[in-house]
């Protein structure tokens, strides 16, 4: 077996089996490793039909759709969704927010250990400020009441 058979196999994977491009690449790398490292044969210029990479388009809501989603949620969940949307937070970042991460004076939120374990500062939308402040006051009262009993 040589280059021609490798090309035929990789073409078969792409055309008949319709595997993902990463699967075909893994098969090619495995075959090249086998030939180079185990059989001590050099294979070059493999020109098989390549599998197409899947194109993912991000799903983005329009402003009207986002507003409609937010209006159909209530309570703390609505506040979290407003923060996610208004601050550009990921779900885990929004759920991990702490009181000390919110800076009302500067209208900023500190996002700790975001994607890639990186921290960043993002804006705190004015439209959410009062609602968030009220929520924090209610939660503080609730904790003080619990600690007294």
FIVO-875263 format. One record per atom (N, C-alpha, C): x, y, z. Coordinates in pm, whole numbers, plus 50000, padded with zeros to 5 digits. Layout:
N
XYZ...
//
This chain:
149
500834988150000500005000050000500875012550000500395022849936501165035249928500255047249918500765057649853500055070349842498695068749777498595060849670497345059149596496265053149686496625043049764495655036449852495235045749967496175053550016495825063250122494855073550068495135078749948494225088249886492845082249865492785069749819491505063049796490745061549928491445057750035490805056050164490265069250218491085079650210490635092750260489495098450177489535096150047488425100449960487155092749996487295079750022486155071550064485535077150193486385080850288485885086550414485075099250390485585107850302484915120650276483635119050195483675110450091482565109649996481505099650042481895087250063480915076950099480505077750246481475079050334481175078850478480755092550531481045103050456480705116850493481135120350634482385117150667482905120150799483265134950808483405139650930483815153550953485255155350909485615167750879486975170750836487985166750943487645168751069488585165151177488805150051182487775142151151487925127551148488855123351035488655129450918489515126350805490965130450832491145142050894492505146550929493165137051028492375132151123492915122751222493345109751154492535105051059492875092850985494155094950903494285106450839495495109550762496725109850853496595116750967497725117551060498125103751110497125095351139497415081751187498135073651080497695074750956498345067350846499775072350822499955085550825501295091050806502225086650919501715086351042502505081551155502885066951135501905058751095502165044551070503275042650968503165049650857504155048050749505535053050792505585064950857506865070750895507545063451010506785061651118507385056951243507445041751254506465034751198506415020251213507015013151092506585017050974507035010350852508305016650793508715028150847509885035450798509815038350648508615042150603508405046150463507925060550461508385068050363507965081950352506845083050249505745089150290504615091550200504445106550188504375111550065504215125950046503185128749938502765141149931501815145849829500525137649826499885136049941498595129149947497525139049905496875136349792495865145449736494505138749730493915136649844492585130649849491535141649847490295137849815489175147249827488985149749975489005162450013488935165950154487495168050199487225163750321485905166050380485775181050407484575186050394484345200350416484145203050564484765213850610484575218050749483155223350765482525219750875481175224350903481205239250934480335246550869480245260750892479155263350996479545268751109478575272151214478345287051213477095290851199476745304951209476205307451349476645317951413476145320551548474665323951543473945319351642472525322451652472395335051736471915345551676471815358351744470365363051737469845367351852468485372551856468495387151813467435391351750467275405551723466945412551854467015425851856466675433251979465245430452021464345429851925462925427351957462755413452016463445403451959463345389752011463935388952152465055395652174465675395652306464755402352408464145413452370463205420452459462025411452494461525404052394460395395052415460765383652511461955378252497462415367752589462505373252730463115385052745463295391052877461945394052942460985398652864459665401952920458895389652966459225377952913458535365752951459215358353066460185364753128460865359153245460585368653361460515363453482460255372353594461205369353710461245378753803462025376953924463515378153902464255370753984465715371153981466235366253846465535356453787465965351153657465945362253552464945370953557464895381953461466075391453481466405394153606467535402853634468835396753581469005383753601470205376953550470265377853398469145375453332469125376053185469415390253136468875400353206469185414153168470675416953181471295411753287472735413553304473505406253195473095394053163473765386553056473715394352926472525399152892472325406152765473005419852766472795427452873473295441152878474795442152897475385432352966476825432852994477635424052901476955415652822477665406452734478325395252810477675390752918478245380052999477825366452948478655356652973478285342652950477465338353070476705327553056475825323153163476595320553292477675312853285478435309653407479015322253470479375332153388479905344753442478825352353517477625352653462476525359553528476115352953658476135339753661475735332553781476815333153889478045335853851479155336453945479415350553999478645360153956478865373954000478705375054152479535383454210479445386154353479215401054372478745404654492478445418654521479685427254500480825422254543482055430254531482525431954386481935424354292482295425654151481555437054082480545442554150479725453054090480175466554145480505475654054480925489154092479885499054036478955503054125477875511954081478415525854047479435530454118479975543854096480585545053956481305534753913481955535053783481115528653673479955523053709479085515753615479865504453547480535496453630481355485453579481085472653656481355461553589481305448353651482645441653623483215435853729484445428253714484055413653694484425408153581484155393953551485425386353583485355377953685486535370553730486575356853663487755352753623487975339453566486965336153457486875344853359485985342353245486595331853152486215332253028486715322652930488235323652922488885312152927490335311752924490945316053056490145315453163490585319253299491095333553304490535342153220490945356153217489855364653282490285374853353489345384353413489255396553322488095403153329487915415053247486905424253313486865436453270485885446053320484915448953206483635449153239482615452353139481705462953197480905468953114480035479753157478805474353231478285482253322477025479453390475985488753329475015483253257474025491953190473205499853291472935512353261472145520953346470735515353365470225508653263468855503353270468695492353374469775486453419469715475453515470175479953654470805491553663471435495953787470455496453904469325503353889468365504653999467805491254041467455483053944466885469853974467905461054048469155461654006470195453854071470455458954213470485472154229470685478054361469555473854455468295474554408467145470454489467245455654527467655447354434467805433054461468835430654571469965437554562471015435854661470555440354800469765451054806469215455754935468275445254993467395439554910466455429154956467205416955009468225412554935468985400854976469735403655107470275415655120470985419255243470025418855362468835424555347467815424255454467445409955489467305401655387466945387655408468025380455489469275382855458470365376555531470465381855675470215394655693470235400255829469105394355913467945392455851466815386655921467115372155962467725364655873468055350555900469115349656010470105358656008471175358056105470685361756246469595369456257469035373156387468275361556450467725352756368466925341756424467725329856461
//
